[in-house]
Amino acid sequence: MIAEDAWGKRWSNCAHPLSHEFMRVATEKESLVVLAADEPSVGDILRLIESVGDSVCALKTHVDMVQGFNTEDWSMVVDSARSKNMLLFEDRKFADIGKVTKTQMGGLYDIRSWADLVTSHSISGPDIVDGIAAGWEDVERIGGVLLLAQMSSSNNLLDEGYTDETIRIGSASPHVVGYIGNGSSASDLKSLRSKVGEGKMIWSPGVSLDASEGSLGQRYGNPADAVLAGSDAVIVGSGIYRSEDPSASAKRYAAASWGALLER
Ligand code: S5P
């Protein structure tokens, strides 16, 4: 199948090149899964990429949770993900003023040099997106921002007015690829999709095929329901890396999410 047929209106309306890159990879792998590789060791992340890379489209990292971080080890993660044709997605959840955020794209982790996508809060206003883009510009790379429009955690403070303002910021910026939506609630996702329209992606964490609740306030919904409600990617962490057979588990999430896209 070609990406354009699988994605329909989303393909023709999403302008950012990275959204097309994602849709192409997803079509090739028949998977809408983004792996949340929340492991604090480079060795564990590398083993995970090796075992599940063929059925996931992007590697989502929290680089600041890696113990004993160093650039050399990290370049192995980057190379390994690239060799498996995965996008690199740093879930940094930036939240500062624009100029500080620009500097934070560099620094110890040098996110600007390897990440294709990053997450950002919109709490500090629209300039944060320009700060992130300026970081990529400094190293002559193109990247995309996913703004947190909703969250999956219980009792979070992102109310509907906040979501609406976040979409307003995102719509006005060519650097915003899309939004993080609450994967634990199909109705939240439907409402988000109706506000966002076809021109941006929605990626959803808070999905599981087995659990309805995670630890420390995480909530889960069904990944196929999330896609049917309008989500374009399901972000899966513990459902894959904590399972006894991560490779088999990743394939289950891939099949559930891809099947739902075709149904949609
Ligand atoms: O609202 C959110 C936003 C994000 S990006 N809720 C989330 O859980 N996330 C991220 O998704 C979180 O940082 C983690 O890496 C992943 C979910 O992990 P899981 O183990 O619960 O699947």
Boltz pocket constraint, residues with backbone or C-beta under 6 A from the ligand:
constraints:
  - pocket:
      binder: B
      contacts: [[A, 36], [A, 38], [A, 91], [A, 119], [A, 150], [A, 151], [A, 152], [A, 153], [A, 180], [A, 181], [A, 205], [A, 206], [A, 207], [A, 214], [A, 218], [A, 235], [A, 236], [A, 237], [A, 238], [A, 239]]
      max_distance: 6.0
